[in-house]
Amino acid sequence: MTSQVTIPTLAIALALNVGGALSYLVSPFEGAIVLISDLADVPPTTVAIKNNGWFGLWFLLLSTVGIYFFTN
C-alpha cells in the first residue's frame, strides 16, 4: 500500500481486535449477557452497561496503552 499514514499495521489490527472485544463486552444483545440477565432477573442493559461498563473502560485504557508500547 502506498499511504502517508505512519501508524503501524499491527497497531491497527490490535485496535480492531480491542474494539471487537469491547463491543462484545458491553452489547446488551449478546447471548451471554442476555442469559446472565435472565438468570439474575435484571434487564440486559443493566448487566452490559452497569456491571461491565467499568471493566470495559479499564480494558480500553489499558489496551490503548499496551498497543502504544507494544508497537513502538
VEXLONU-160008 format. One record per residue: residue in one letter; x, y, z of N, C-alpha, C, CB in turn. Coordinates in Angstrom, 1 decimal, decimal comma. Glycine has a CB too. Layout:
// residues N
 residu  neast nnorth    nup caeast canorth   caup  ceast cnorth    cup cbeast cbnorth   cbup
      a      X      Y      Z      X       Y      Z      X      Y      Z      X       Y      Z
...
//
This chain:
// residues 72
 residu  neast nnorth    nup caeast canorth   caup  ceast cnorth    cup cbeast cbnorth   cbup
      m    0,8   -1,2    0,0    0,0     0,0    0,0    0,9    1,2    0,0   -0,9     0,0    1,2
      t    0,5    2,2   -0,8    1,2     3,5   -0,8    0,4    4,5    0,0    1,5     4,0   -2,2
      s    0,7    4,7    1,2    0,0     5,6    2,1    1,0    6,5    2,9   -1,0     4,9    3,0
      q    0,5    7,7    3,3    1,4     8,6    4,1    1,1    8,4    5,5    1,1    10,0    3,6
      v    0,3    7,4    5,9    0,0     7,2    7,3    1,1    6,5    8,0   -1,4     6,4    7,5
      t    1,5    6,9    9,1    2,7     6,3    9,8    2,3    5,4   10,9    3,6     7,4   10,4
      i    1,0    5,0   11,0    0,6     4,1   12,0    0,9    2,7   11,6   -1,0     4,3   12,3
      p    1,6    1,9   12,5    1,9     0,6   12,1    0,6   -0,3   11,8    2,8    -0,1   13,2
      t    0,7   -1,2   10,9   -0,4    -2,0   10,6   -0,8   -2,9   11,8   -0,2    -2,9    9,3
      l    0,2   -3,3   12,6    0,0    -4,1   13,8   -0,9   -3,4   14,8    1,3    -4,6   14,4
      a   -0,6   -2,1   14,9   -1,4    -1,3   15,8   -2,9   -1,2   15,4   -0,8     0,2   16,0
      i   -3,1   -1,1   14,1   -4,4    -1,0   13,5   -5,1   -2,3   13,8   -4,4    -0,7   12,0
      a   -4,5   -3,4   13,5   -5,1    -4,8   13,8   -5,4   -5,0   15,2   -4,1    -5,9   13,3
      l   -4,5   -4,6   16,1   -4,8    -4,7   17,6   -5,9   -3,8   18,0   -3,5    -4,4   18,4
      a   -6,0   -2,6   17,5   -7,1    -1,7   17,8   -8,4   -2,3   17,3   -6,9    -0,3   17,2
      l   -8,5   -2,9   16,2   -9,7    -3,5   15,7  -10,1   -4,7   16,6   -9,5    -4,0   14,2
      n   -9,1   -5,5   17,0   -9,4    -6,6   17,9  -10,0   -6,1   19,3   -8,2    -7,5   18,1
      v   -9,4   -5,1   19,8   -9,9    -4,5   21,1  -11,3   -3,9   20,9   -8,9    -3,4   21,6
      g  -11,5   -3,3   19,8  -12,9    -2,7   19,5  -13,9   -3,8   19,4  -12,9    -1,9   18,3
      g  -13,6   -4,9   18,8  -14,5    -6,1   18,7  -14,8   -6,7   20,1  -13,9    -7,1   17,8
      a  -13,7   -6,8   20,9  -13,9    -7,4   22,2  -14,8   -6,4   23,1  -12,5    -7,6   22,9
      l  -14,6   -5,1   23,0  -15,4    -4,2   23,7  -16,8   -4,2   23,3  -14,8    -2,8   23,6
      s  -17,1   -4,3   22,0  -18,4    -4,3   21,6  -19,1   -5,6   22,0  -18,5    -4,2   20,0
      y  -18,4   -6,7   22,1  -18,9    -7,9   22,6  -19,2   -7,8   24,1  -18,0    -9,1   22,4
      l  -18,4   -7,1   24,8  -18,5    -6,9   26,3  -19,6   -6,1   26,7  -17,2    -6,3   26,8
      v  -19,9   -5,0   26,0  -21,0    -4,1   26,5  -22,2   -4,1   25,7  -20,4    -2,7   26,6
      s  -22,4   -5,1   24,8  -23,6    -5,1   24,0  -24,7   -5,8   24,7  -23,3    -5,8   22,6
      p  -25,9   -5,2   24,9  -27,0    -5,8   25,6  -27,6   -6,9   24,7  -28,0    -4,8   26,0
      f  -27,2   -7,1   23,5  -27,9    -8,1   22,6  -27,0   -9,3   22,5  -28,1    -7,5   21,2
      e  -25,9   -9,4   23,2  -25,0   -10,6   23,1  -25,6  -11,7   23,9  -23,6   -10,2   23,6
      g  -25,4  -12,9   23,5  -26,1   -14,1   24,0  -25,8  -14,3   25,5  -25,7   -15,3   23,3
      a  -24,5  -14,2   25,9  -24,1   -14,5   27,3  -24,7  -13,4   28,2  -22,6   -14,5   27,5
      i  -24,8  -12,2   27,7  -25,4   -11,1   28,5  -26,8  -11,3   28,7  -25,1    -9,7   27,8
      v  -27,5  -11,7   27,7  -29,0   -12,0   27,8  -29,2  -13,2   28,7  -29,6   -12,3   26,4
      l  -28,4  -14,2   28,7  -28,5   -15,3   29,6  -28,3  -14,9   31,0  -27,5   -16,5   29,2
      i  -27,2  -14,2   31,3  -27,0   -13,7   32,6  -28,1  -12,8   33,2  -25,6   -13,0   32,7
      s  -28,6  -11,9   32,3  -29,7   -11,1   32,8  -30,9  -11,8   33,0  -29,9   -10,0   31,7
      d  -31,2  -12,9   32,3  -32,3   -13,7   32,5  -32,2  -14,5   33,8  -32,6   -14,7   31,3
      l  -31,0  -15,0   34,1  -30,8   -15,8   35,3  -30,8  -14,9   36,5  -29,4   -16,5   35,3
      a  -30,3  -13,6   36,4  -30,3   -12,7   37,5  -31,6  -11,9   37,6  -29,1   -11,7   37,4
      d  -32,5  -12,1   36,6  -33,8   -11,4   36,6  -33,6   -9,8   36,6  -34,6   -11,8   37,8
      v  -32,7   -9,3   35,8  -32,4    -7,9   35,6  -32,4   -7,6   34,1  -31,1    -7,4   36,3
      p  -32,6   -6,4   33,7  -32,6    -6,1   32,3  -31,1   -6,3   31,7  -33,0    -4,6   32,0
      p  -31,0   -6,6   30,4  -29,7    -6,8   29,8  -28,9   -5,6   29,8  -29,9    -7,3   28,4
      t  -29,5   -4,4   29,7  -28,7    -3,2   29,7  -28,0   -3,0   31,1  -29,6    -2,0   29,4
      t  -28,7   -3,4   32,2  -28,0    -3,3   33,5  -26,8   -4,2   33,5  -29,0    -3,7   34,6
      v  -26,8   -5,4   33,0  -25,7    -6,2   33,0  -24,6   -5,7   32,1  -26,1    -7,7   32,6
      a  -25,0   -5,3   30,9  -24,0    -4,8   29,9  -23,3   -3,5   30,3  -24,6    -4,7   28,6
      i  -24,1   -2,5   30,7  -23,5    -1,2   30,9  -23,1   -1,0   32,4  -24,6    -0,1   30,5
      k  -24,0   -1,3   33,3  -23,7    -1,0   34,7  -22,6   -2,0   35,2  -24,9    -1,1   35,6
      n  -22,7   -3,3   35,0  -21,8    -4,2   35,6  -20,5   -4,3   34,7  -22,5    -5,6   35,7
      n  -20,6   -4,3   33,4  -19,4    -4,4   32,6  -18,8   -3,1   32,2  -19,8    -5,3   31,4
      g  -19,5   -2,0   32,4  -19,0    -0,7   32,0  -17,7   -0,3   32,5  -20,0     0,3   32,3
      w  -17,5   -0,4   33,8  -16,2     0,0   34,4  -15,0   -0,9   33,9  -16,2     0,0   35,9
      f  -15,3   -2,2   33,8  -14,3    -3,1   33,3  -14,0   -2,8   31,9  -14,8    -4,6   33,4
      g  -15,0   -2,5   31,1  -14,8    -2,1   29,7  -14,0   -0,9   29,5  -16,1    -1,9   29,0
      l  -14,2    0,1   30,4  -13,4     1,4   30,4  -12,0    1,1   30,7  -14,0     2,4   31,3
      w  -11,7    0,3   31,8  -10,3     0,0   32,1   -9,7   -0,9   31,0  -10,3    -0,7   33,4
      f  -10,4   -1,8   30,4   -9,9    -2,6   29,4   -9,5   -1,7   28,2  -10,9    -3,6   28,9
      l  -10,3   -0,7   27,9  -10,0     0,2   26,7   -8,7    1,0   27,0  -11,2     1,1   26,5
      l   -8,6    1,5   28,2   -7,5     2,4   28,6   -6,2    1,6   28,6   -7,7     3,0   29,9
      l   -6,2    0,4   29,3   -5,0    -0,4   29,4   -4,7   -1,0   28,0   -5,2    -1,6   30,4
      s   -5,6   -1,3   27,2   -5,3    -1,9   25,8   -4,7   -0,8   25,0   -6,6    -2,4   25,2
      t   -5,2    0,4   25,1   -4,6     1,5   24,3   -3,2    1,8   24,7   -5,4     2,8   24,5
      v   -2,9    1,8   26,0   -1,5     1,9   26,5   -0,7    0,7   26,0   -1,5     2,1   28,0
      g   -1,2   -0,5   26,1   -0,5    -1,6   25,7   -0,2   -1,7   24,2   -1,2    -2,9   26,1
      i   -1,1   -1,2   23,4   -0,9    -1,2   22,0    0,2   -0,2   21,6   -2,2    -0,8   21,2
      y    0,1    1,0   22,3    1,1     2,0   22,1    2,6    1,5   22,4    0,8     3,2   22,9
      f    2,7    0,9   23,5    4,1     0,4   23,9    4,5   -0,8   23,2    4,1     0,1   25,4
      f    3,5   -1,7   22,8    3,9    -2,9   22,0    4,3   -2,6   20,6    2,7    -3,8   22,0
      t    3,8   -1,6   20,0    4,1    -1,3   18,6    5,1   -0,2   18,4    2,8    -0,8   17,9
      n    5,6    0,4   19,5    6,6     1,5   19,4    7,9    1,0   20,0    6,2     2,8   20,0
//
